[in-house]
């Protein structure tokens, strides 16, 4: 199982144009929170130039897996690899990652610009930050207001703008379109697509499967911490003989429960 | 500037924006001023002042450290999703709290002492009081870090901090006294010594009160300690033990922080 993943990956990377591609690998990951086994034998690859959707019902371990790639959650077993190097406590590898957390809880008193300046400072970033998303969202007027006064939608826009500020080659987006109005969601999706096209490795989760269908290239489906499907969206549709992603995922969930997920369901 | 320094700067700015720290400084300023004026001179005010310091510093440092850490969980998580190492971040968070807490204490107690007493008056004991207060700040900030990174929930964390404070400042000496009383037939010097080294508040108390020559206020363990070491060696031993009391919780908290999941 490890072998096939590797082969598929190399095949893809060879064809990539432009910048140095960074692929992300979660290898043999196991994680418990107390008595709860959150992830079990998770072994997945996230390929450069692809948008991979990590899907699954609530509590399936999606956010835990994403946070593990960030180093926010430590795996009990297995390892995270980024661009061929094992992540082992050194923080520098995160320079390659743009992270959009599910719920942005930034320091309440800081304005958008202060927050951005603080992150520039902490990262030691002296290049020209990418502020195109701030403009695309029409967020400039809000960037001078303290975070606590921003509406949910504007917080999420700020969250996205900060994740894409440093031109990172890996994007980890946890529910990126949640709370965004349709227009802003379109802007963000277009941006994610263009990031993918320049060779970024994009990981995201979402509950809105209809939206994802147009965005995701690959799917990793988690159920109770176990990977039940990994592959391209087209393969998922033909494997489940369903017409769209939503129906296919619904089928996977039902199948998973039927297939002896009994103890997890209870 | 390294990452640690940057974190310290943001943390200090954040801490000073809250009015708690300012209030802490003002409290010491007013207390010191009041005690010196009413007590009739720096020399005579020092023992009472020492007792206030021994109660207030551990309490405030424990509470401020735990509250700010629970409050700042999101900030911590945000920084950790950027290229900021956990060890650097931890050091920054610790210094970002311990430094302003120490500064407020030093200013609050130091300014009235110097202004009213002059630099020369009681400079030895006063300096010891200030030094012990700073060491206690370092100790109890570190203990607050252990609590905040060990107890997941803020309310239970605060309760734990309060229990620790009560235990070390009030209950501990009582228990030691009862134990010594009921075991009066045995030679207790060494156990008492151990009992004192195990409590940072007792260590600081000995340091301060030995210098102002107020053995009556030492409590039972302190009296034994003075007998045992006396003078400079007692101070050196007390200071060394207090430093160990900084290092140990610091190491424990750092270890927990490095393994924490966010």
Interface residues (C-beta under 8 A of the other chain):
Chain A: X33 X67 X70 X71 X72 X73 X74 X89 X90 X91 X92 X93 X94 X95 X97 X99 X101 X105 X106 X107 X109 X118 X119 X121 X122 X123
Chain B: X3 X6 X7 X10 X14 X17 X74 X75 X77 X78 X79 X80 X81 X82 X83 X84 X85 X86 X88 X258 X259 X261 X262
